[in-house]
Structures are given as structure tokens and as C-alpha cells.
């Protein structure tokens, strides 16, 4: 049988289209993820998200007033502070040094901005018995209009603080000139009461010491990193195997806890220092640094690594939360949105773009398939010049779907003796292998066409026809309609362009005369393929995978390709039988 | 010679494949641009109260105006700054019809739709709702023809026309009355899943308030929902219940003063009937937040699907949506908060009044009270305060904050 050239060109073009659409769909997956966030200028009613609270403000005073109110609503004595610590906000070291005393003294730490009197009046501090009834402590003699209080040096407070309760368990030695690492100690000190020191000489006797950043001290455990953002992450994750009382310990080994982070900018130490108040009660947690536009990679990765996973229902928790310090000019809303998505609770199996195990398996399967397809294409064109041209397309298409199995199957098929049959070269294969090769020619095109069709239908939106008939409602179901559409498309395309010409060669008939003979075969082998693919697809997508994947996810391709492999396994026995009864050939 | 020739075709084909692939990626990008409206949302009125009145354990959301509250909820759940935090669709509901909103929240919001509720009236789209529609740019529901806006309830063609003029693809779920609407939504949802949800929450159309907690649960779980009336079980509801292949599991919201024992017996022909036996909304909300019913659903032998109805929350480390249906915004200011059960903190609703935490709610919260543990193991609670100060006062918010607080204020 001789086929016109245009026919061959059409068939090759179609195969290229199938592979191209599949590859394009696969490439679109990472492409979507690397797209940068948008909506920097988007107008909104507020700047909170489902997993975060922003302390909004145009300046330090506004932000600290909102932090102060959230920490101490002061509607009654029970939720008002005993005492307010004011410090000169240019000297963050002063404020940092007293963070340890906030909880024991029921105190709030505020920067002494020019209008802070208003907030101090709102707080109505009751007065601290430990500080002779002082309501306001003016640290290191800072003065503000409209606020009177007791002047006290940090040293005095430290001396006094040492006598409070049990005293500090640990000391944290920080770099007095490096707010990017030193300030990270603030929330921890506020939470734990551990002492922050700038000079090794000030470490209280007999307590273990930890260092932050580039500070070095013999005998102390160091928490370090190449940048402040890295140190922040290292501190957040830090736990000490020898000491259960130090460190947030928020790492992958602590499974159940609720994470609370504070996101701040390194450029405004006084604003970042407000994080100390946020750790006195409510939602204590580490300080993490962010950029204005987006999260630093190390921070984003860390938050992702801590993402909560639910096992039974998303209502089970844990629920992570984070605070944002400053207005959108300080930390953009898209940066907040990025973190919001990273902390959102997700199903254990398939944590969104977080590449869970199942995503990785899917990605590996898909990648292996692509590599195998390309290898086979080069191999067959180089070493099998007499291979049938339709098989030359079927093999790479099949290989693309079947991950690790493409090359072994190809090897089985062609490491055989050849037979010369007139002008044709055939491979001498046992029946079971002939069945396999016939399956490759049917399913290689059929399944890949079904997947392309499925991709297009999903991309443009699957139809849904609501109805209430006892069984007919099933035929309005999108998944079932997709299956029907995929089947019809696969039958028509594969029949006219691939299967019919193959069989025409086999029977030695004309293209037209073969059409009626080949249609039942195509219907049957596509039905076998569809029978294998569709229940698998349904089971995976509707039941097994908690969030039904769409064509935007690598998991979709993983599922579809694996079902393509299932189709191959299912159609194999059928083709074996067709070959036995000499309705098909598997020698090409 | 032959070899070189043959490889040229391979290179050509691969180049073709790559070209098609890149073309497709470009096409995807282009299509997504065409598919979203070009009109820009206008400036929204900033709600300072949502940043002024927050505590470490609570976030205030919205104002005393339900249209603003609906948008504030939509804002908080859907930042819409990247694909992952953009909704699949938006559900438009009629702000004058509580039962219809209950149907929409119960049946349409959940995955795979993933949509906030926004208010319109029969003939108009409020300006703020329009802006939020334009801001969200919903992605379209892949398993429903990429529908971007669901119009649920008695909403006129004028509104539908305006939504479509924005460039959005719509699906209309409209029926003569809420009973029929619930059935219609069931048809649509059952067709979508290829399965009828066997678990069905029942509200009394003539007294729906105690069933408000069910819509928050359903926004979270996407289970069934239907109406009865003071007169009994409507024909349409009976037919709907019969369509469940394996019988229904029926949960009545209200004691026998809300849904009569007779109606309960009538419903019992269609499946197992249980009750949330509380007449008042605050009591029903607290009761249902702790309610959990597990057991038979369908299947057999090695393949069993259990039914699972109710939050069953009775330990630290959970959240709550606090609403008041008697504020100046009425029920409208409460029911749009269901999105907060669907995403984020996945919280049940608890009903309070403006100046008081009802005893049932306070007692329930005491069960959830967290306590200090190791920092990496802490269990924390969070509360959403829905509405402005006229709806829930600052004092009430602070009282709730204290009930949710894990750490004592002072170690003294």
C-alpha cells in the first residue's frame, strides 16, 4: 500500500502536536510558579489575611500604638500592663536589653516617640509593685512630652530583674552593632526571660550562654548564618539536644506546634523590636526578616518547611499565624500574601506547590518519560532505519507516558532477530512481544491523544450538565464527560491517522478499504485503554488525592501518565489475542 | 549519509515539539490575560477599624455594613496576588434572602468551586461588590466550564448581564423558592461529583436561624442541605432525599420547638435522623462546634466510606468565627463569614451579642482554652470578630481574646 506524502506529513505533524502540547502543559507548570506576585497597588479594605495580622501604620508611632493595643487592650486591669518601658528609639540596644523583663513585670516596651503619651494614657498602667509602684519607666533617662515616670538605667533594671522570680536560665550574647542578628533575641527573651547581653562580662554567673550571629564565645553554643535572614531562620529552628529549655525548636522534628512568626524589616530596628511585646503572650514566636517586595528565599523556604499538614480534616490544625510590622511601603502586601499561602494548612499528601512526596514522584515519572522519549527517538532513527515510520512515532509517545518503562520495553521489542519480508524488515518476536508492540502502536497514540484531549478540556473548562435523573445525572458529570470526549477524540484521530494506515500495510489493502475493518479494532483497543485509564483517573483524582489536581499541577500529568501506563497493561492481553487470531500485526 | 538525513528529521521534529510547547505556554499566558476583565477595580474605602481593633488572639473583620463585611472576608481569604491565593469563582447572593444565602454557602462555596460570597440585590450590584469582583479576577472552575461567577437565588437578569459585561462566565442557580433552590443546588453539586452527598443538614425555612451553624460546616465540607417548613417536609425535599443511593443521614438544626417531632418522624423514612437540639443560635452554635457524628455511610467489605458530620472540636488549638445576627447589619453581617470556615483557620461559628458572650459560648470556649507548653508544641486559638463595634463591641472582643489566650498575662 502506498500512502500519499501529504498523509505522512499530516500524521507526523499531529504526533509533533501531541508531544508539543504535552510538553507545553508540563512546562507551564513550573512557569506558573515562577511568575512573580502581582497586585502591589491593589486597593483593599484592610491588609490582614486569613493567617496573618498586620500592624499597619505610616510610622513607628502608629505601628507601636497598634501593637500595644493588641497586646494590652486595657479595657480592664486584667488586660492592662503594670508598667510601660519607654526607650529612646534610636538606641535599640536599650530596648533590647530589657526585653527579658517584660513578662515577669507584666510590662510593655514602647519606643519613646513624640506622641507616645497618648498610648501611655490609654494603657493606664496600674503600677508595678516590684518597681515601687512605678507606672512608667524612662530607660536611661529618656524624656517625652506629657509623660512622667521613673528614670532607670538598664543596669539597675538588670540588677533588679535578677531578683525577680527564678531569674534567667540562659544568656544570649549578641553583637551590639548588628541589629540584624541582635534583635532576633528580643521575642525569645520576652517569651522566656532569658537575659540578653552585649558583653561577655555581663553574663550572670553559672548560666549557659548562646550566641547569635557573628559573636564568638568559648563554651557557648552558636547560632549563625551567612546573613541576618539565615540567622533568623537558624534561631527559629534551633533546639538544643542537651537542653529542653532553650530555643523555639520550630523545625521539622517538632510536629504538632502552632507556629507564630513576626515579619519585620531590618532597616527599622525599633519597629522590629516591637516583636518582643508580641511574644509576651498570645502568639509567641520568632522574628523573621523580610524584604519589602517579597520574602527572602531562605525565609520562604523555612516557612514552607514548617507548613502545617492535616491528616484527617483541615479543621484539625495546627494553624500557623504571623504578624507583619509596618505599612505596605515597609512590607508589601504580595510579600504578606506569599507568606500567607506558605503557612496555610494543606493536606499531608500534596501540599500545593510545596512539592510533597507525591508531587516529586509525579515529576520524576514525567521527567524520566521525556528523557526516554528523546533517547528512543534518536536511537531508532540512528540504528533502526527500516523501522516502520508510524512505530517511530508511537514509541517516543508511549515512552513519554510510561516513565521508567519506556526504554526497557523498547529494548525488549527490538533486541530481536530480523526477518526480511519483501521490501519490509520485520522483527522476529514471540506472540507476547508482538502483543506488546501492537499495544505500543495503539496506546502510544490513543492514550497520548486522550491525555491531550483531557488537558484541553480541563484547560477550557470541563462541561457540567446538571440534572436529577437517577442515573442520567452521571452523564452530566464533568469527569465522565471528559472521559467520553477523550475516547471519541482518541478513536477518531488514532483511527484515521495511525491505526488505519498501519493495518492497511498489514492487510495490503487500500486506505479506504481498510477503514471499516480497522474501526472495530480501534474501538476495542481504545475501549480497553479507556477502561484502564478512566477508573484509575477517577480513583486518583476524586478519592486518593485530597485536592483534585488540575492541569496546572505536575500531579495531573503524573496521574494521567500513570493511567496511560495502566492502559498499556490493560490493552496488552487484548492485543495478544488479536494477534493470535491474526487480526493485527506486532512484527513492525 | 543516510544517517545524517534521518537525524535531521529528528532534530526538526524536536524543534517542532519545542515550538508547539513554547507556543502553548505563551497561549496559556495570553488566554489567562484575555479571560480576566481589563477593567481595574477602583479605590476601596479603607476600614481602619479592622486594624485598630485587633488583639493577639482575635482579628476584627468588616464593619457594621454587610456589603463591606462580605468584601472584607473575601479580602482576607483571597489576597489574589498569585494564582494560589486567587479564588476559583465568586458566589453572588441576594442580600435580602437568608435561606438563599444559606443554600449558596452550604452547596456552592466549597471546593472545587472555592469562592467567597458577595452581596448583590435583585437588580443591582453595589459599587464595592463590583470592585471586589474586579479585584479578585477568579480563575474559573475547571470542572464546571471555567465558570467564574455563580449567581445564586432571586437575582435579576440585569445583574447577570452586568457581570457578564465585565467579561465573566456565569452559572445561574435560580429557583422559585429556597426549597427548590436547595434541590437545584443539590442537582448541580451531585452532577459535579457524580454522587449525591448522603449527609444532609436540615433547616426550617420558617425559622432558619438555628441552622446558621450548619452553613459554616458545609462551607468547610460541602455536604447536603435542605429545607423543611412549619407544615412538614415539602415534596421537593422528599424527592431530593430519595435521590441518595444509600439513604440519607439527616441532621435537624433546632430542638422540637424549631422542627417538630412529627417532621422528624416524616424525615425518618428517608434516613437516620439526628438533632442539634438547641433552639437559640448561640446555644446551637456552641453545641454544634463540639458535635461530631461518625459512622456508617456507604460501601461494604473492604471499601467503607464513613460519614463524618460536625466539627467535634473539644480541645485547645482551634479557632472560631464570632458573629452577631442582631447587630445593625442583621444576619447579613454574619452569614458571609462562612468563607472563614472554608479556608485559613477552618473555624466553626459561635454566635455572640454585641456586649455579651453568651454563657453557652463562654463555657464552650473554656473547654478550648489553651495553656503554656514548649514553644514548638504550643496550641493556640484565634478568633474572627465579624462586623463593626455596633455589631460586636471592643469589650466583647477583648473578653473573647482572654478566653482564647494561651498564656497568663503575668507570671506573678
Interface residues (C-beta under 8 A of the other chain):
Chain A: X12 X13 X15 X16 X17 X19 X20 X21 X23 X24 X25 X26 X27 X28 X31 X32 X35 X37 X38 X39 X42 X43 X44 X45 X46 X47 X48 X49 X50 X51 X53 X54 X55 X56 X66 X69 X70 X71 X73 X75 X76 X78 X79 X82 X103 X104 X105 X106 X165 X191 X239 X244 X247 X248 X249 X250 X251 X254 X256 X257 X258 X260 X278 X280 X281 X282 X283 X284 X285 X313 X314 X315 X317 X318 X319 X321 X333 X334 X336 X337 X338 X340 X341 X344 X345 X352 X353 X374 X377 X378 X381 X382 X385 X458 X459 X460 X461 X462 X463 X464 X465 X466 X467 X468 X470 X473 X474 X476 X477 X478 X479 X480 X542 X547 X548 X550 X551 X552
Chain B: X2 X3 X6 X7 X9 X10 X13 X14 X16 X17 X18 X19 X20 X21 X22 X23 X24 X25 X27 X28 X29 X31 X41 X42 X43 X44 X45 X46 X47 X50 X51 X52 X54 X55 X56 X57 X59 X61 X62 X68 X71 X72 X75 X76 X77 X79 X80 X81 X82 X83 X84 X85 X111 X112 X131 X135 X140 X141 X142 X143 X144 X145 X146 X147 X169 X183 X184 X187 X188 X190 X191 X192 X193 X194 X220 X243 X308 X311 X313 X317 X318 X319 X340 X343 X344 X345 X346 X347 X348 X374 X375 X376 X377 X378 X379 X380 X382 X394 X395 X397 X398 X401 X402 X405 X406 X407 X408 X409 X410 X411 X412
